[in-house]
């Protein structure tokens, strides 16, 4: 799941950077064209003022609004903002990639530790199973031995009972 999330984040990063690169290129072209145009207009106005034409009708001189920035300054500001967004995106991508790599390393270490734990427990289970089989075998042998001893006890008891029962008869026959 983490891999899928990381791929999605990386695709978003790549799209953001590609979009910002395109924005910066377009804005730089626009800025260059505006600069070229304003230079051309300024050159023409200087050339026309040096020629002996009739002066234009006096008008109020154009001055940009002091509270607002010019178009070229605005474009430069947009370029800087796009570059800052790309830098932030790259930084975030690096941090996300490092976090993902750390997560993968932690997960791999956890899997390795759990695998070793499973192996250890399987070995212990094997030893316990072997001990259980040995104990069952010992129990069966002990039960056979007890059964044999029980038969011996019954036979011995019968022999002793016979001797006790016939003791007096044998004593009188001897005597």
N, C-alpha and C positions, 0 to 999 in steps of 0.2 A: 504494500500500500504506500509506503514511504517513497518507493521508486517512482510510482505513478504520480504522486504529488510533486516530487522533485522535477520530473519531466515536464509537468504542466507549468511549474514555476519557471523553468528554464525557457520554455517556449514563450511565455509571457515576457520574460526578460529580453529574449532575442527580438521579439516583435517591437517592444518599446524602444530598444536601441536602434533598430532599423528605421522605425518611424522618426525618431529624433534626428538621425543622420540625414534622412530625406528632408526634414524640416530645416535643418541647418543649411543644407545645400541650396534649397529653394530661397531661403532668406538671404544667403550670401549673394546669390545671383541677383535678387531684387535690389539688394544694397548696392552692388556693383553697377547695375543699370541706372539706379537713381543717382549715384555719384557721377557716373558718366554724363547723364542728362544735365545735372546741375552744373558740372564743369563746362559742358558745351554751352549752356544758357549763359553762364557767367562770361565765357570767352566771347560769345557773340555780343553780349551787352557791352563789353569793353571795346570790342572792335567797332561796334556801331557808335559808341560815344566818341571815339577818336576820329571818325569820319565827319565831314562837314555837312551833315544833314541838319534839317531844322529840328530844334529840340522838341521833344514830345510835350504834350500839354502837361503842365505841372499837376501832379496828383499827390495825394497824401502818400508818403513813402510807406511801403509794406514792411511791417515788422512782425515777426512771429509772436504769438501770445506768450507772455513771459511765464505763465503758470503751466503751460503745456510744453512737452518736449516735441522736437521735430520728428518727422517720419523716419528719418535715418537713425536717429537716436533710439526710437522705439524698435526699429528692426534690430539694431545692435543689442538692445536689451532682450529681445526675444531670442536672439542667437545665444546669448549668455545663459538665459534660463534653460534653453534646450540642452546646452552643453552641461549645465549643472544637473539637470535631470538625468542625463546619460551617466554622469559621474556617480550620482546617487544610486542609480540602477546597477551600475557595475559593482559598487561597494556592497550593496544589498545582495547581489548575486554571489559575490565572493563569500560573504558571511553565510548565506544559505547553503552554498556548496560545502563550506567547511563544517557546518552543523550537520549536514547530511552525511558527509564522510565520517564524522565522529559517531553519528548514530549507527551507521553501518558497522563501524569498528566495534562499538559497544555490543551491538546485536551479535556479531560474529564471535566475540569473546564470550558472551552469554551462552550462545549455542555450543561453543567448544566446551565450556565448563559443564553445561548440562549433559552433553554427550559423555564426558568423562565420568560424571556422576552416575549416569545410566550404566556405563561399563562397569564401574565399581560395584554398583548394586547387583548387576547381573552375575558378577563373579561371586559375590557374597551369597546370592540365591543359589548358585551352583554348589557352593560349599555346604550350604544348609541342606540342600536336597540330597547331597552325597551322605551327609551325616544322618539324615532321616532314614535313608535306605539302609545304612549300616546299623542303625538302632533297631529298625524293623527286623533285620536279619538276626541281630543279637537276641531280640525278643523271641523270635520263632525258635532259635536254638535253645534258649532258656526254657521255653514252654515244652519242647521235646524232652529236655533233660528232666524237668519236673515230672512230666508224664512217666518217664522211665523210672524215676525214683518212687513215684506213687505206686507203680506196679511192683517194684521191689519191696516197698513197704507192705503192700497187700500180701505178697507171697511170704515175706518174713513173718508177718502177723499170723498168717494161716499156719505156718510151720511151728511157730511158738505156741499157738493155741493147741495144736496137735500134741506137742510135747507136754504141755501142762495138763491137758485132758488125759493123756495116757501115762502120766508120770507115776501115779499110784499103781496102776496095773503093771507097769514095768518093774516097779520097786518090789512088789509082792512076787513077781515072777523070778526075781533075782534072789530073793531072799529066803 
